[in-house]
């Protein structure tokens, strides 16, 4: 039985690596869980060579073993298999909780002239809480575009608008896979607004920009990774089910921030070790973190093709006959748009951080100053699942 959280995390890091090749020195933010869950719906309908390619992508390039792990997990049919795991996981992370707003919206929009199997529709609805919705791309592509955008905007409480710009949907479109993710959480321990000051964010030695820098001092889980000259900090959200982890390199040189070295050394095994309870210690820390808001949108076809998922995009090779009996069905677009907002908002730490015994002597206070580029991810702690992953490079 494969581990969904481990497969998702490995997929996340490989996907980030591929995306980084096209987004050097840029902000990045995406949801690996939502993307892999949406592709789980595609796997449910894949047959023949398309499914075989998904099973055998490990043969193509060094990145492919993680894709094989992820999609071979998605293929398993036994009771309690990964589709059932997704069903339980999506229910767990989407459950309403005080202080957090988390929306994961996934849907397949298919050309109305294609007869979709009811069994497929029932299965995607059962396991992924998503439906395949027929739309008329062929004759009314603009109305279809507006319908998709309205659905996304509604699911994300108005935060994500116009996912599809004019021209992205055309009459040749057959199937569009959409992910829209919105997250806003209150910290377990708030940053006081009166402590937020204007400060500088150093992109490199010669370039800096102004940010609103939040501050608080308290006890947080932190790891100091000496071999990479890096610190890892955990900032829990209200009720501690969700946490943001920040990976902050210390080096800032002429054209080098230390982020390149960190990204080159980032693997699932190392990340799991750095954020493990054995490595993290509860320390008194002065935390400086910029306010930031990120809204990122990606067309992911090329990135996924470079990772070995090719046939599903190819008109001559795609076999999605588990979705429809009609020939010619392919995945035309894979688009993800994500939104995250980080500010001072939070609740008083009444029982949220656990009991801390403070020594009588003045404790050593460490500094965690995120005033230069860093990586971050948001994790669902009960399942150890990475929900979102990002790079904050520039305000």
C-alpha positions in Angstrom: 0.0 0.0 0.0 1.6 3.3 -1.1 1.6 6.4 1.1 -0.5 9.1 -0.4 1.1 11.9 1.6 4.6 10.7 0.7 3.7 10.4 -3.0 2.1 13.8 -3.0 5.1 15.4 -1.3 7.6 13.9 -3.7 5.4 14.9 -6.6 5.2 18.4 -5.1 9.0 18.8 -5.0 9.5 17.5 -8.5 6.8 19.7 -9.9 8.3 22.7 -8.1 11.6 21.9 -9.7 10.1 21.7 -13.2 8.1 24.9 -12.6 11.2 26.7 -11.3 13.0 26.2 -14.6 10.4 28.5 -16.2 10.0 30.8 -13.2 13.5 31.7 -12.1 13.6 34.6 -9.7 9.8 34.7 -9.5 7.2 34.0 -6.9 5.6 30.6 -7.1 2.5 29.2 -5.4 0.5 26.0 -6.1 -1.3 23.1 -4.6 0.2 19.7 -5.3 -2.7 18.0 -3.6 -5.3 19.6 -5.7 -3.4 18.9 -8.9 -2.8 15.3 -8.1 -6.4 14.8 -7.0 -7.6 16.3 -10.3 -5.3 14.0 -12.2 -6.7 11.1 -10.2 -10.0 11.8 -11.9 -8.2 11.6 -15.3 -6.6 8.3 -14.2 -10.1 6.9 -13.4 -10.9 7.3 -17.1 -7.5 6.5 -18.7 -7.2 3.3 -20.7 -4.8 1.5 -23.0 -1.5 3.2 -23.9 -2.4 6.3 -22.0 -2.7 4.4 -18.7 0.4 2.3 -19.6 2.4 5.4 -20.1 1.4 6.7 -16.7 2.5 3.4 -15.2 5.8 3.4 -17.0 6.9 7.0 -16.8 9.6 5.9 -14.5 11.6 4.9 -17.5 11.8 8.4 -18.9 14.2 10.7 -17.1 15.4 11.0 -13.5 12.2 12.8 -12.3 9.9 10.1 -13.4 10.0 7.7 -10.4 7.9 10.1 -8.3 5.4 10.3 -11.1 5.2 6.6 -11.3 4.7 6.4 -7.5 1.9 9.0 -7.5 0.0 7.7 -10.5 0.5 4.0 -9.7 -1.1 4.8 -6.4 -3.9 6.5 -8.2 -4.5 3.3 -10.2 -4.9 0.9 -7.3 -8.5 -0.4 -6.9 -8.4 -2.3 -3.7 -10.6 -1.3 -0.8 -9.0 1.5 1.1 -6.9 2.4 -2.0 -5.7 5.8 -2.9 -9.0 7.0 -4.4 -10.6 6.3 -1.0 -7.7 8.0 0.7 -8.3 11.1 -1.5 -12.0 10.9 -0.5 -11.1 10.9 3.2 -8.4 13.5 2.9 -10.4 16.0 0.9 -13.2 15.7 3.5 -10.7 16.2 6.3 -8.9 19.2 5.0 -12.1 20.9 3.8 -14.0 20.5 7.1 -15.0 23.8 8.5 -12.8 24.9 11.4 -12.6 28.1 13.5 -10.1 30.6 12.2 -9.4 29.1 8.8 -11.0 29.3 5.4 -9.8 26.6 3.0 -11.5 25.9 -0.3 -10.3 23.3 -2.8 -12.4 23.3 -5.9 -11.8 20.8 -8.8 -13.9 20.1 -11.8 -13.7 18.7 -15.3 -15.5 20.6 -18.0 -16.2 18.5 -21.2 -17.6 19.2 -24.6 -21.3 18.6 -24.6 -21.3 16.5 -27.8 -19.3 13.8 -26.0 -21.4 11.2 -24.2 -19.8 10.7 -20.7 -20.2 7.4 -18.9 -22.5 7.7 -15.8 -20.2 5.3 -13.9 -17.3 7.7 -14.4 -19.4 10.7 -13.2 -20.6 8.8 -10.2 -17.0 7.7 -9.3 -15.5 11.2 -9.6 -18.3 12.6 -7.5 -17.9 9.9 -4.8 -14.1 10.0 -4.4 -13.2 13.6 -5.4 -16.3 15.6 -4.7 -16.2 16.8 -8.3 -18.4 16.4 -11.3 -17.7 16.4 -15.0 -19.8 19.2 -16.4 -20.8 19.3 -20.1 -20.4 22.7 -21.8 -20.7 23.8 -25.5 -17.1 24.6 -26.4 -17.7 24.0 -30.1 -20.3 26.6 -30.7 -20.4 28.9 -27.7 -16.8 28.9 -26.3 -17.2 32.4 -24.8 -20.3 31.3 -22.8 -18.4 28.2 -21.7 -15.4 30.3 -20.5 -17.7 32.6 -18.5 -19.4 29.6 -17.0 -16.1 28.1 -15.8 -14.9 31.4 -14.5 -18.2 32.0 -12.6 -18.0 28.5 -11.0 -14.4 29.2 -9.9 -15.2 32.6 -8.5 -18.2 31.2 -6.6 -16.2 28.3 -5.1 -13.4 30.6 -3.9 -15.7 33.2 -2.3 -14.9 35.8 -5.0 -11.2 35.7 -4.4 -10.2 34.1 -7.8 -11.7 35.8 -10.8 -11.2 35.3 -14.5 -9.3 32.1 -14.3 -9.6 31.8 -18.1 -8.6 34.9 -20.0 -10.2 35.6 -23.4 -8.8 33.3 -26.0 -7.8 30.4 -23.7 -11.0 28.6 -24.6 -11.6 28.0 -28.3 -14.0 25.8 -30.4 -11.4 22.9 -30.5 -11.4 22.6 -26.8 -12.7 19.2 -25.7 -11.8 18.8 -22.0 -10.6 21.4 -19.5 -9.3 20.4 -16.0 -9.6 23.2 -13.5 -8.2 23.6 -10.0 -8.9 26.7 -7.9 -7.5 27.0 -4.4 -8.2 29.6 -1.8 -6.7 29.7 1.7 -6.7 32.2 4.5 -5.9 31.3 8.1 -5.6 32.9 11.5 -2.4 32.3 13.4 -2.5 30.4 16.6 -0.5 33.4 18.0 -1.3 36.7 16.4 1.2 39.3 15.1 0.2 42.6 16.7 -0.6 45.3 14.1 1.3 47.9 16.1 4.5 45.9 15.8 4.3 45.9 12.0 6.8 48.3 10.5 8.0 49.4 7.1 11.2 47.5 6.3 13.3 46.3 3.4 13.2 43.0 1.7 16.6 42.1 0.1 16.2 40.4 -3.3 20.0 40.2 -3.6 22.9 42.3 -2.4 22.2 45.1 -4.8 18.4 45.1 -5.0 15.8 45.6 -2.2 12.1 46.5 -1.9 9.9 47.9 0.8 7.5 45.6 2.7 5.3 45.8 5.8 7.3 43.6 8.2 5.4 41.8 11.0 7.1 40.9 14.3 6.5 38.8 17.3 8.6 37.1 19.9 7.5 33.8 21.4 8.1 30.0 21.5 8.0 28.3 18.1 9.3 25.0 16.7 12.4 25.8 14.7 15.3 23.8 13.3 18.8 25.1 12.4 20.2 23.3 9.4 24.0 24.0 9.7 25.0 22.2 6.6 22.9 24.5 4.4 23.1 27.6 6.6 19.3 27.6 6.8 16.5 27.8 9.4 13.1 26.1 9.3 10.3 27.7 11.3 6.8 26.4 12.0 4.0 28.9 12.4 0.8 27.1 13.4 -2.6 28.2 12.5 -5.5 28.3 14.9 -6.2 24.8 16.4 -2.8 23.5 15.2 -4.3 21.3 12.4 -2.6 23.5 9.8 0.9 25.0 9.9 3.0 27.1 7.6 6.7 26.0 7.4 9.2 28.6 6.2 12.6 27.5 4.9 14.9 30.5 5.2 18.5 30.4 3.8 20.9 32.8 5.6 23.3 33.8 2.7 22.7 36.9 0.6 25.5 37.6 -1.8 25.9 39.7 -5.0 23.5 37.8 -7.1 22.9 34.9 -4.8 20.5 34.5 -1.9 21.2 31.0 -0.8 17.8 30.0 -2.2 19.5 28.3 -5.2 21.6 26.1 -3.0 18.5 25.2 -0.9 16.4 24.3 -4.0 19.2 22.2 -5.4 19.4 20.2 -2.2 15.7 19.9 -1.6 14.4 16.3 -1.5 11.4 14.7 0.2 13.7 12.8 2.6 15.6 15.9 3.6 12.4 17.9 4.0 10.8 15.2 6.1 13.9 15.1 8.3 14.2 18.9 8.7 10.5 19.2 9.8 10.4 16.1 11.9 9.8 16.3 15.7 13.3 14.9 16.2 14.8 17.9 14.4 12.5 20.7 15.4 12.9 22.2 18.8 10.7 24.7 20.7 12.8 27.8 21.0 12.3 31.4 21.9 12.3 33.2 18.6 12.1 36.7 17.3 10.1 36.3 14.2 10.1 38.8 11.4 7.8 38.0 8.5 6.6 40.2 5.6 2.9 40.7 4.9 2.3 39.2 1.5 -0.5 38.3 -0.9 0.1 36.0 -3.8 -2.2 35.1 -6.7 -0.5 32.8 -9.2 -1.9 31.2 -12.4 -0.3 28.6 -14.5 -1.0 26.7 -17.7 0.6 23.4 -16.7 0.5 21.3 -19.9 4.2 21.8 -20.8 5.4 21.3 -17.2 3.5 18.0 -16.9 4.7 16.8 -20.3 8.3 17.4 -19.2 7.5 15.2 -16.2 6.4 12.4 -18.6 2.7 12.8 -18.8 2.3 13.3 -22.5 -0.4 11.0 -24.1 -3.3 12.6 -22.3 -2.6 15.9 -24.3 -2.0 14.2 -27.7 -5.0 14.0 -30.1 -3.6 10.9 -31.7 -2.6 9.0 -28.6 -4.9 9.9 -25.8 -7.1 7.0 -24.6 -9.7 8.3 -22.1 -12.3 5.7 -23.1 -13.2 5.3 -19.5 -14.7 8.8 -19.6 -16.5 8.5 -22.9 -17.1 6.0 -25.6 -16.5 8.6 -28.3 -13.0 9.0 -29.8 -11.0 12.1 -29.8 -11.2 13.0 -26.1 -8.0 14.7 -24.8 -7.0 17.0 -21.9 -6.7 20.3 -23.7 -5.7 22.5 -20.8 -4.5 22.0 -17.2 -4.7 25.4 -15.4 -4.3 26.1 -11.7 -4.8 29.4 -10.0 -3.9 29.8 -6.4 -4.4 32.6 -3.8 -2.8 33.0 -0.4 -2.8 35.9 2.0 -0.5 36.3 5.0 -1.0 39.1 7.5 -1.2 39.8 11.2 -4.7 38.3 11.8 -4.9 35.7 14.5 -6.4 34.7 17.8 -5.1 34.9 21.3 -3.0 31.8 22.1 -5.3 30.4 24.7 -4.3 26.7 24.8 -3.2 26.8 21.2 0.5 26.5 21.7 0.5 24.0 24.6 2.0 24.6 28.0 5.5 26.0 27.9 7.6 26.0 31.1 9.7 29.1 31.1 13.1 28.9 32.9 13.8 31.4 35.7 16.9 32.7 33.8 16.4 34.8 30.7 16.2 32.3 27.8 18.4 32.6 24.7 16.3 34.2 21.9 16.9 33.3 18.3 16.2 35.5 15.4 14.2 34.4 12.3 14.2 37.3 9.9 12.5 36.6 6.6 13.7 39.7 4.9 15.1 37.9 1.8 13.7 35.1 -0.5 12.4 32.0 1.1 10.4 28.8 0.5 7.2 28.0 2.4 4.5 25.3 2.5 1.3 24.8 4.3 0.8 21.3 5.8 -2.2 19.5 7.1 -0.6 18.1 10.3 -3.0 15.2 11.1 -2.2 13.6 7.7 1.2 15.1 7.2 0.0 16.3 3.8 1.4 19.3 1.9 -1.6 21.3 0.7 0.3 24.3 -0.8 3.9 25.0 -1.7 5.5 28.3 -2.7 8.5 30.5 -3.2 8.4 34.1 -2.0 11.0 35.9 -4.1 9.8 39.4 -4.4 7.1 41.7 -3.0 
